[in-house]
Amino acid sequence: MSAIAGILHFNNEPVNPEAGMKLMQSLSRYPADAVQTWHNQQIFLGCHSQWITPESIREQLPFYDYEKQLVIASDAIIDNRKELFERLQVHHAQQKEMSDSQIILLAYEKWGEECPKYLVGDFAFMIWDEKKRKLFGARDFSGCRTLYYTNKNNHFAFCTVINPLLTLRFVTKDLNEQWLADYLAIPWNFESVDVRSTVYNNIQQLPPSHTISIINGNSTLTRYLTLEFDKKLKLKSNKEYEEAFREVFKTAVDDRLRTHLKVGAHLSGGLDSGSVASFAARSLRKENKSLYSYSYVPVKDFVDWTPKRRVANERPFIESTVKYVGNIQDHYFDFEGKSPYTEIDDWLDTMEMPYKFFENSFWLKGIYEYAHLQGIGVLLNGQRGNWTISWGPALAYQTLLLKRLKLFRFIRELRLYSEKVGVQGSKVFKHVRKKAFPFTNLHKEDTDLYPLIINPEFARKMNVFDRLKENEIDARGMSNQNVYEVKKIQFDKLYYWNVNGTYTTKLSLKHKLWDRDPTNDLRIVKFCISIPEEQYVQNGQDRSLIRRATENYLPDTIRLNQRTRGVQGTDGIHRMVSYWRDFIKEVRLMCEDQWIGNFLNVENIRVALKKIEGSPTSKNVFEHEFRIIMRSLIFYRFIKKTFHGRG
């Protein structure tokens, strides 16, 4: 559990220890329990350690094995320790005290560059193999921990975060226009289709599910894991699927409770975070520990404008879960005075790059701050749950049945679903028919297209639209893919994974706690993609497997609720009322900035501004106009502060 850093020189050029210490000094902005270094003539390694697990306390890191002539710098929590102890034949007496870094080193000794395939957890590490004169590293399958590097002029350097690398004399601070073009042209919440690139030309990142090997100045990247969707788990009954789910999910949750500090959890009123909290609270009770839950609620004077099937204030649902589960110390925060606008500079400082998830930025940051003050070491969440444990889109499943002309089952599912959600069957059928047979739609809906915020000339210069088209990404936010295709893409295209790992790594370093997601456990992911679709939707019930499997774990008001869903960040504009004039003024200044105009589509931004610049309306918070203005403003602030030399 460290911010790691290192420098490797080629052609027998010695590493100046002062350069290494400068790297480590740049990490001093983050709290640490220990700062340690290791170096010889050719290489420098450093670890800015935060002790999260019991085994990490007073751990020697970097760790050098004199006998094997291997040294490791590691930022890792390994979850399948028991399995690895058996595979690696670690004596029982050594297991309790053995650090995760030592386990990784043993795995490397046994399996070489194949070792990441056997690791389950959140990790990024680098190993210097003295015998082979090779530097080898890896990043976990979904990129929960970041790892950046530069390889230039016979120098290789790496770090958990970006800015320390910019202190090195052989690294220039040139912006990567291709990354910027991707960022501006992509309507979704990820930054670039090139998973190796960053906002800087001379700094790359190791992609999720990849290893890197550096010998004699040559670096080789290899993808070590691609998930398989074709292998299906065949069990005899619903009950067996439910029992199998509970077993693997309990393991994923329990393995993430390993800390000598307190355990916290993000908790909303839904199934994903509720299931994580329920399983965690049960297990912690056996250890005489409580689970601390943290929940965002809107400010007191906010009037909920959302449709009746959406809920802005989930507190009653959360309290229902807390009361039913027990052993949870719940906390609710409205973060009064905070808004997507007030937090921009702090987020840019944390992320080291522009970001897109402004809607939830103020409460995500706020929960980390409060959890840190209460001594939390592990902060659980269920972010990946929609694609894993709570998968089960009822309407998409009905569409599939209708397209395959399985009419009896389709009619039954439609009827039962309509009864459960309280919607007329004819309305459900109309929606499903359009999805199943889109050629029957006489008029293509084009009223909700995402406005382009990239300057057209800049887009042509960077050939960005062709680049996105090659990756089947529509710059206007349109998609002809069904939800099952989208699910596969979510796990296959690695750029979807980067955003969560980037902000959780950097927030965790800043607040000395680890954000951990059992719904993203590799064992859970493999299990969930192997389940037949009939287990996820049945008898008119969407997300059926988790609803059935959490009986006696969650109250029925949560477990069986198909009529309402929580929605977060609805009060984002309402929070900005007192800053609205400043906000509008800054947007206008941005539109007048000729240099920024080289990147941004100022005309579209001005059109959007006209719609919202008067009295702010809360409903605008999720509309395209507000979204493109906020994303442009975040981009503008980053460019101005980092490259433009103004402000």
Number of C-alpha atoms within 10 A of each C-alpha: 28 27 28 30 31 26 26 27 22 17 10 11 13 14 19 16 18 9 16 24 17 14 26 24 13 15 23 11 10 17 14 19 13 16 20 16 21 19 18 12 13 16 22 23 31 26 29 28 28 25 21 23 19 16 18 22 16 12 19 18 28 26 21 18 12 8 6 13 12 20 24 27 29 31 27 22 25 19 22 16 19 11 13 19 18 11 12 15 10 15 10 9 8 10 14 10 12 17 22 22 27 19 19 23 25 20 22 18 15 13 14 12 18 13 18 24 15 13 22 20 26 27 26 29 26 27 23 22 17 12 9 10 12 17 23 21 23 28 27 26 29 25 26 27 29 28 29 21 22 21 21 14 11 15 17 21 25 25 28 29 25 23 17 19 27 17 15 15 8 16 19 14 16 12 17 15 17 22 22 23 25 24 25 26 26 24 24 17 14 19 27 23 21 14 20 17 20 23 22 20 17 20 26 19 20 23 28 28 19 21 25 18 18 18 13 13 19 11 14 12 15 14 13 18 16 11 13 13 13 8 12 15 12 11 12 7 9 14 13 12 20 18 12 14 21 16 11 17 22 19 18 26 25 19 19 25 23 18 18 16 17 21 27 32 29 25 30 27 24 20 26 22 23 28 31 25 32 23 21 27 28 20 19 17 14 9 9 8 15 20 26 23 25 22 20 24 19 25 18 8 9 15 14 16 13 14 9 10 12 16 19 20 23 21 19 10 18 22 15 16 28 23 13 16 21 15 21 24 13 18 15 15 15 15 17 11 11 17 24 21 22 16 15 22 14 11 22 17 13 17 19 19 18 23 21 22 15 20 21 16 21 24 23 17 18 17 22 23 16 15 25 20 10 13 15 24 26 27 26 28 24 26 17 19 21 16 19 23 28 22 22 23 18 21 21 18 23 28 22 18 19 21 16 11 11 12 13 10 15 20 16 15 22 24 19 16 25 19 13 16 15 11 13 13 15 12 11 16 20 10 12 22 17 13 21 18 12 12 10 10 11 7 7 8 9 9 6 11 13 20 20 21 25 26 21 17 13 19 22 13 12 17 14 24 19 14 14 17 11 11 11 12 19 19 22 16 14 14 11 11 11 13 13 14 10 14 16 15 14 14 20 15 14 19 22 19 21 21 18 16 18 20 22 22 24 23 22 21 25 17 20 27 28 27 23 24 24 30 28 23 26 19 17 21 19 17 19 24 23 16 19 15 18 13 19 23 23 20 16 21 24 25 24 24 26 24 23 18 20 21 13 12 18 25 19 15 12 19 23 20 17 16 12 14 17 16 15 19 23 25 24 26 22 22 24 20 16 10 13 18 14 13 17 16 12 15 21 15 10 21 21 12 13 12 13 19 17 14 22 27 22 23 14 17 24 16 12 18 18 10 13 15 17 11 10 15 12 20 15 17 18 14 11 16 21 19 21 22 20 22 18 26 20 22 23 23 20 20 18 16 13 15 12 13 8 9 7
